[in-house]
Amino acid sequence: MPEALSPREVFQKLIEGIGAGRYTELAELYAEDAVVETVFAPVGPRRFVGRAVLGERFAQVAASSPLELTPANVVVRETDDAEVVVAEFDYHVLHRDTGRTFEAANIQVLRVRDGLIVSSRDYHDHLALAVAGGNLPALVAALEDE
C-alpha cells in the first residue's frame, strides 16, 4: 500500500485541481465525513459536511462558475500539528462573463489525516468576487434580508 500524501502534498493537489478547473475530481481529496467552513462567505451556507455534499458543491461550481482561477504567490506553512497546514495564496481571476481580471486573497487551514482532508477553514475574498461579477447590489440586498 502506498504511503499517504502529506498535508502539503494534498493541498498542492487541491490547488492544482482548482487551477486546472478539474472541480469534479476535488471531492476525492476529502474524507467521507470532512467538514469545510467558508468562514467569510457573506451569505448562504458556511459549513459543508461530507464528501458527497462537497462533491455536489464542486459539481455546481464546475457547471456554473464564470471564474477562471489561477493560483499565485502560494505559501504553505507547516504547523506544530503534523496534520495541519496553513496555505496563503492569491488567485489571479478572470471573470469570463464580465471580462474583468483581478486578484483575490485566500487563506486555507487544512487538517489532513491519512492523505485526505478531514477539515478545512477557508478564508476567501468574497467581496472582490462579488464586485468583479457585478453582483454587489445582489449581495447587499441579501445581507439586508438576513
Secondary structure, DSSP 8 states (H G I E B T S, - for coil): ------HHHHHHHHHHHHHTT-HHHHGGGEEEEEEEEETT-SSS--EEESHHHHHHHHHHHHHH--EEEEEEEEEEEE-SSTTEEEEEEEEEEEETTT--EEEEEEEEEEEEETTEEEEEEEEE-HHHHHHHTT-HHHHHHHHHH-
